[in-house]
Amino acid sequence: MPGGFTITFDNQALPTLLRVRAAVQRPDIRKVMGRGIATRLRKHYTKLDAQRANKQGGTRTHFYAQARRGVQQPELVGGDGVKVVTNHVGIAQRYFGGEIRPKTGKFLTLPVAPAAYGHRAREFNDLHAIYFSDGSGILVRDNTETKSGVGEIYFRLVKSVAQKPDPSVLPTEAELTAAAVAAGDAHMKTLIERGGIGSI
């Protein structure tokens, strides 16, 4: 599920240069502002990718690095807005939270062992299932030995999980707006210096 922000700019809250001749309504100015938003998003995802390694160890999936690569080019919205989308499955789910159910099969497979992280259960050909009375279960690797004698647990089997909302996966709307305004204001100054927009 992709996630994105659509920002409509309040002309009265903009810096002087962006209010001149309703500059924010110009498509070229809004595209520059949209690129400012996209840059801010990419920096945010880069920071999260460095800070949020998986807690279980094992091979990293670099979820946020993938999200950074999914940031799309800005799209114009109406006469004074711009939209930037992160085309990455999972960002909106993490942002809003909510219940996750399996798309196919009966269970979600949640990695437990470090060696399982970043992999699908079907990638292993030596797992067997143990089911519990509450309807959940585990997938155990056969060729490992543990004190319990049942082998190492690789995945938990659950019918659903409730994910808490995490607004920190995206910058705040205020931060994105500030990035857009800074980019637009700098572009306006460049246009004026080059004589491309006329005098104030």
FIKEGU-269109 format. One record per atom (N, C-alpha, C): z, x, y; residue in three letters. Coordinates in steps of 0.1 Angstrom, whole numbers, padded with zeros to 4 digits, always signed. Layout:
N
ZXYALA...
END
This chain:
200
+0000+0008-0012MET+0000+0000+0000MET+0000+0009+0012MET-0010+0008+0021PRO-0011+0017+0033PRO-0001+0012+0043PRO+0003+0020+0052GLY+0012+0016+0063GLY+0006+0021+0076GLY+0009+0014+0087GLY+0003+0018+0099GLY+0010+0011+0111GLY+0007+0016+0123PHE+0012+0011+0135PHE+0001+0006+0144PHE+0002-0005+0150THR-0007-0009+0160THR+0001-0009+0173THR-0003-0002+0183ILE+0004-0001+0196ILE-0005-0006+0207ILE+0001-0016+0214THR-0006-0021+0226THR+0002-0016+0238THR-0006-0010+0248PHE+0001-0003+0259PHE+0004-0012+0271PHE+0016-0012+0275ASP+0020-0019+0287ASP+0016-0011+0300ASP+0006-0017+0307ASN+0001-0009+0318ASN+0011-0005+0328ASN+0022-0013+0331GLN+0032-0010+0341GLN+0041+0001+0336GLN+0042+0004+0323ALA+0051+0014+0318ALA+0043+0028+0317ALA+0030+0028+0320LEU+0023+0040+0318LEU+0024+0050+0330LEU+0021+0063+0328PRO+0021+0072+0339PRO+0010+0068+0349PRO+0011+0073+0361THR+0002+0069+0372THR-0012+0071+0368THR-0016+0083+0362LEU-0030+0085+0359LEU-0036+0075+0349LEU-0028+0071+0340LEU-0033+0061+0330LEU-0034+0047+0336LEU-0027+0045+0347ARG-0028+0032+0354ARG-0041+0031+0363ARG-0046+0043+0367VAL-0057+0043+0376VAL-0069+0037+0370VAL-0075+0027+0376ARG-0087+0020+0372ARG-0085+0015+0357ARG-0073+0011+0354ALA-0071+0006+0340ALA-0076+0015+0329ALA-0073+0028+0331ALA-0078+0038+0322ALA-0075+0036+0307ALA-0064+0029+0305VAL-0060+0027+0291VAL-0069+0017+0284VAL-0077+0010+0291GLN-0087+0001+0285GLN-0100+0008+0282GLN-0102+0020+0286ARG-0114+0028+0283ARG-0113+0032+0268ARG-0124+0029+0260PRO-0123+0033+0246PRO-0121+0048+0244PRO-0127+0057+0252ASP-0125+0071+0250ASP-0111+0075+0252ASP-0104+0069+0262ILE-0090+0073+0265ILE-0081+0068+0253ILE-0084+0056+0249ARG-0076+0050+0238ARG-0078+0058+0225ARG-0090+0063+0222LYS-0092+0071+0210LYS-0084+0084+0211LYS-0084+0090+0223VAL-0076+0102+0225VAL-0061+0099+0223VAL-0056+0088+0228MET-0042+0084+0226MET-0040+0081+0211MET-0049+0076+0204GLY-0048+0073+0190GLY-0047+0087+0182GLY-0055+0097+0187ARG-0054+0110+0180ARG-0040+0116+0182ARG-0034+0113+0194GLY-0021+0118+0196GLY-0011+0112+0187GLY-0013+0099+0183ILE-0004+0092+0174ILE-0006+0098+0160ILE-0019+0100+0156ALA-0022+0106+0143ALA-0016+0120+0142ALA-0017+0128+0152THR-0011+0142+0152THR+0004+0141+0150THR+0011+0131+0157ARG+0025+0130+0156ARG+0029+0125+0141ARG+0021+0116+0135LEU+0024+0112+0122LEU+0023+0124+0112LEU+0012+0132+0114ARG+0010+0143+0104ARG+0022+0153+0105ARG+0026+0156+0118LYS+0038+0165+0119LYS+0050+0159+0113LYS+0052+0146+0114HIS+0064+0140+0108HIS+0063+0141+0092HIS+0052+0138+0087TYR+0050+0140+0072TYR+0052+0154+0067TYR+0047+0164+0075THR+0049+0178+0072THR+0064+0181+0071THR+0071+0176+0081LYS+0085+0179+0081LYS+0093+0173+0069LYS+0089+0160+0066LEU+0095+0154+0055LEU+0092+0161+0042LEU+0080+0165+0040ASP+0076+0172+0028ASP+0084+0185+0026ASP+0087+0192+0037ALA+0095+0204+0036ALA+0110+0201+0033ALA+0115+0189+0038GLN+0129+0186+0037GLN+0133+0178+0024GLN+0123+0170+0019ARG+0127+0161+0008ARG+0120+0164-0005ARG+0124+0176-0010ALA+0120+0179-0024ALA+0127+0170-0033ALA+0121+0167-0045ASN+0127+0158-0055ASN+0140+0164-0059ASN+0150+0155-0061LYS+0164+0159-0064LYS+0166+0163-0078LYS+0156+0159-0087GLN+0157+0162-0101GLN+0152+0176-0105GLN+0145+0183-0096GLY+0139+0195-0099GLY+0125+0192-0106GLY+0120+0202-0112GLY+0107+0201-0119GLY+0096+0202-0109GLY+0084+0198-0113THR+0072+0199-0105THR+0072+0189-0094THR+0070+0194-0082ARG+0069+0185-0070ARG+0056+0177-0069ARG+0057+0165-0065THR+0045+0157-0063THR+0040+0158-0049THR+0048+0163-0040HIS+0045+0164-0025HIS+0040+0151-0020HIS+0048+0141-0022PHE+0045+0127-0017PHE+0041+0127-0002PHE+0049+0134+0006TYR+0046+0133+0020TYR+0035+0142+0025TYR+0032+0152+0017ALA+0019+0160+0020ALA+0007+0151+0017ALA+0008+0143+0007GLN-0003+0134+0004GLN-0004+0123+0015GLN+0007+0119+0020ALA+0007+0109+0031ALA+0001+0115+0043ALA+0004+0128+0046ARG-0002+0134+0057ARG-0017+0134+0056ARG-0022+0137+0044ARG-0037+0137+0043ARG-0043+0123+0044ARG-0034+0113+0042GLY-0039+0099+0043GLY-0040+0093+0057GLY-0036+0101+0067VAL-0036+0096+0081VAL-0051+0094+0085VAL-0054+0082+0089GLN-0068+0079+0092GLN-0071+0081+0107GLN-0084+0081+0110GLN-0088+0082+0124GLN-0084+0069+0132GLN-0081+0070+0144PRO-0077+0058+0152PRO-0088+0047+0153PRO-0083+0035+0153GLU-0092+0023+0154GLU-0088+0016+0167GLU-0098+0012+0175LEU-0095+0004+0187LEU-0091-0010+0184LEU-0081-0016+0190VAL-0076-0030+0188VAL-0077-0037+0201VAL-0084-0048+0202GLY-0085-0056+0214GLY-0090-0047+0226GLY-0085-0051+0238GLY-0089-0044+0250GLY-0079-0033+0254GLY-0068-0032+0248ASP-0058-0022+0253ASP-0049-0016+0242ASP-0054-0017+0230GLY-0045-0012+0219GLY-0053-0002+0210GLY-0045+0004+0201VAL-0051+0014+0191VAL-0042+0013+0179VAL-0049+0015+0167LYS-0042+0014+0154LYS-0045+0027+0147LYS-0035+0032+0140VAL-0036+0044+0132VAL-0029+0040+0118VAL-0036+0042+0107VAL-0032+0038+0094VAL-0029+0051+0086VAL-0019+0050+0078THR-0017+0060+0067THR-0021+0054+0054THR-0033+0059+0050ASN-0039+0053+0037ASN-0033+0060+0025ASN-0020+0056+0022HIS-0013+0062+0011HIS-0005+0051+0004HIS-0006+0050-0009VAL+0002+0040-0017VAL+0016+0045-0016VAL+0025+0037-0012GLY+0039+0040-0013GLY+0046+0041+0001GLY+0039+0045+0011ILE+0045+0047+0024ILE+0051+0033+0029ILE+0043+0023+0029ALA+0049+0010+0034ALA+0060+0005+0025ALA+0059+0008+0012GLN+0070+0004+0002GLN+0083+0011+0006GLN+0082+0023+0009ARG+0094+0031+0013ARG+0099+0026+0027ARG+0090+0023+0036TYR+0095+0019+0049TYR+0102+0006+0049TYR+0095-0004+0042PHE+0101-0018+0042PHE+0111-0020+0031PHE+0109-0012+0020GLY+0118-0015+0008GLY+0113-0027+0001GLY+0121-0032-0009GLY+0118-0044-0016GLY+0118-0041-0031GLY+0115-0051-0039GLU+0115-0050-0053GLU+0102-0044-0058GLU+0103-0036-0068ILE+0092-0030-0075ILE+0092-0034-0089ILE+0080-0040-0094ARG+0079-0044-0108ARG+0067-0037-0114ARG+0066-0035-0127PRO+0055-0028-0133PRO+0042-0037-0131PRO+0031-0030-0128LYS+0018-0037-0127LYS+0012-0040-0141LYS+0015-0031-0150THR+0011-0033-0164THR+0023-0030-0173THR+0024-0036-0184GLY+0035-0034-0194GLY+0047-0041-0189GLY+0058-0039-0197LYS+0071-0045-0194LYS+0080-0037-0186LYS+0078-0024-0185PHE+0089-0015-0179PHE+0083-0006-0169PHE+0091-0003-0159LEU+0089+0009-0151LEU+0095+0021-0158LEU+0089+0032-0157THR+0094+0044-0163THR+0099+0054-0152THR+0112+0056-0152LEU+0118+0064-0141LEU+0122+0077-0147LEU+0116+0088-0142PRO+0119+0102-0147PRO+0134+0105-0146PRO+0139+0111-0156VAL+0153+0116-0157VAL+0153+0131-0158VAL+0146+0136-0167ALA+0145+0151-0170ALA+0136+0158-0159ALA+0140+0170-0155PRO+0131+0177-0145PRO+0117+0178-0150PRO+0115+0180-0163ALA+0102+0182-0169ALA+0093+0169-0168ALA+0100+0158-0166ALA+0093+0145-0166ALA+0088+0142-0152ALA+0095+0147-0142TYR+0092+0144-0128TYR+0077+0147-0125TYR+0070+0138-0118GLY+0056+0140-0115GLY+0047+0138-0126GLY+0052+0132-0137HIS+0043+0129-0148HIS+0045+0115-0153HIS+0035+0109-0160ARG+0036+0096-0165ARG+0041+0097-0180ARG+0048+0087-0184ALA+0053+0088-0198ALA+0042+0090-0208ALA+0031+0084-0206ARG+0020+0085-0216ARG+0014+0099-0217ARG+0018+0108-0208GLU+0013+0122-0209GLU+0020+0129-0220GLU+0031+0123-0225PHE+0039+0130-0236PHE+0036+0122-0249PHE+0034+0130-0259ASN+0031+0123-0272ASN+0042+0124-0282ASN+0054+0128-0277ASP+0065+0130-0286ASP+0078+0122-0281ASP+0076+0111-0274LEU+0087+0103-0269LEU+0089+0091-0278LEU+0101+0087-0280HIS+0103+0074-0286HIS+0113+0066-0278HIS+0112+0053-0279ALA+0120+0044-0271ALA+0133+0040-0278ALA+0144+0039-0270ILE+0156+0033-0275ILE+0160+0022-0265ILE+0162+0010-0270TYR+0164-0002-0262TYR+0179-0006-0262TYR+0183-0012-0251PHE+0197-0016-0250PHE+0198-0031-0248PHE+0210-0037-0250SER+0212-0051-0250SER+0209-0058-0237SER+0210-0050-0226ASP+0207-0056-0213ASP+0192-0056-0209ASP+0184-0052-0219GLY+0169-0053-0216GLY+0163-0040-0211GLY+0172-0030-0208SER+0167-0017-0203SER+0165-0008-0215SER+0161+0005-0213GLY+0160+0014-0224GLY+0158+0028-0219GLY+0155+0037-0228ILE+0152+0051-0225ILE+0141+0056-0233ILE+0134+0066-0229LEU+0124+0073-0237LEU+0130+0087-0239LEU+0131+0091-0252VAL+0137+0103-0256VAL+0127+0112-0262VAL+0127+0125-0259ARG+0118+0134-0265ARG+0123+0139-0279ARG+0115+0138-0289ASP+0119+0140-0303ASP+0123+0154-0306ASP+0116+0164-0300ASN+0117+0178-0305ASN+0128+0185-0297ASN+0137+0178-0291THR+0148+0185-0284THR+0161+0182-0291THR+0171+0191-0290GLU+0184+0189-0296GLU+0194+0188-0285GLU+0203+0178-0286THR+0214+0177-0277THR+0227+0174-0285THR+0238+0175-0278LYS+0251+0173-0285LYS+0252+0159-0291LYS+0245+0149-0285SER+0245+0136-0290SER+0236+0134-0302SER+0227+0143-0304GLY+0218+0143-0316GLY+0207+0133-0314GLY+0205+0127-0302VAL+0194+0118-0300VAL+0182+0124-0293VAL+0182+0136-0289GLY+0171+0142-0281GLY+0173+0140-0266GLY+0165+0148-0259GLU+0167+0147-0244GLU+0161+0135-0238GLU+0168+0128-0229ILE+0162+0116-0223ILE+0153+0121-0212ILE+0140+0116-0213TYR+0130+0119-0203TYR+0128+0108-0192TYR+0129+0096-0197PHE+0126+0085-0188PHE+0136+0073-0190PHE+0140+0066-0180ARG+0147+0053-0181ARG+0136+0042-0181ARG+0139+0032-0188LEU+0130+0020-0188LEU+0137+0009-0182LEU+0131+0004-0171VAL+0138-0008-0164VAL+0127-0018-0160VAL+0131-0030-0159LYS+0121-0041-0156LYS+0118-0042-0141LYS+0126-0037-0133SER+0124-0037-0118SER+0134-0028-0112SER+0131-0024-0099VAL+0140-0016-0091VAL+0140-0022-0077VAL+0151-0022-0070ALA+0152-0027-0057ALA+0153-0015-0048ALA+0143-0012-0040GLN+0143-0001-0031GLN+0147-0004-0017GLN+0157+0003-0012LYS+0162+0001+0001LYS+0152+0005+0012LYS+0151-0002+0023PRO+0142+0002+0034PRO+0146+0016+0039PRO+0136+0024+0043ASP+0138+0037+0048ASP+0129+0039+0060ASP+0133+0034+0072PRO+0125+0035+0084PRO+0122+0050+0088PRO+0130+0059+0083SER+0128+0073+0086SER+0116+0079+0081SER+0109+0072+0072VAL+0096+0078+0067VAL+0085+0078+0077VAL+0087+0071+0088LEU+0078+0071+0099LEU+0085+0074+0112LEU+0078+0080+0122PRO+0084+0082+0135PRO+0087+0068+0141PRO+0096+0067+0150THR+0099+0054+0157THR+0086+0050+0165THR+0085+0037+0168GLU+0074+0033+0177GLU+0075+0040+0190GLU+0087+0042+0195ALA+0089+0049+0208ALA+0083+0063+0208ALA+0085+0070+0197GLU+0080+0084+0195GLU+0065+0084+0194GLU+0059+0074+0187LEU+0045+0073+0186LEU+0038+0070+0199LEU+0045+0060+0206THR+0040+0057+0220THR+0040+0068+0229THR+0051+0076+0229ALA+0052+0088+0237ALA+0041+0098+0234ALA+0038+0100+0221ALA+0028+0109+0218ALA+0014+0105+0223ALA+0012+0092+0222ALA-0001+0086+0226ALA-0002+0088+0241ALA+0009+0084+0249VAL+0008+0085+0263VAL+0006+0100+0268VAL+0013+0109+0261ALA+0012+0123+0265ALA-0003+0128+0263ALA-0009+0124+0252ALA-0022+0128+0249ALA-0032+0122+0259ALA-0030+0109+0262GLY-0039+0102+0272GLY-0038+0107+0286GLY-0025+0110+0290ASP-0023+0116+0303ASP-0029+0129+0305ASP-0028+0138+0295ALA-0034+0151+0295ALA-0049+0150+0296ALA-0055+0141+0288HIS-0069+0139+0288HIS-0074+0134+0302HIS-0067+0125+0308MET-0070+0120+0321MET-0070+0131+0332MET-0060+0140+0331LYS-0060+0151+0340LYS-0072+0160+0339LYS-0076+0163+0326THR-0087+0171+0323THR-0100+0165+0329THR-0101+0151+0327LEU-0113+0144+0332LEU-0114+0145+0348LEU-0102+0144+0354ILE-0102+0144+0369ILE-0106+0158+0374ILE-0100+0168+0367GLU-0103+0182+0371GLU-0118+0185+0370GLU-0124+0179+0360ARG-0139+0181+0357ARG-0147+0172+0366ARG-0141+0163+0373GLY-0148+0153+0381GLY-0155+0142+0373GLY-0149+0140+0361GLY-0156+0130+0352GLY-0151+0116+0353GLY-0141+0114+0362ILE-0135+0100+0363ILE-0134+0096+0378ILE-0137+0104+0387GLY-0136+0101+0401GLY-0122+0104+0406GLY-0121+0103+0419SER-0108+0107+0426SER-0099+0095+0425SER-0085+0098+0426ILE-0075+0088+0425ILE-0075+0080+0438ILE
END
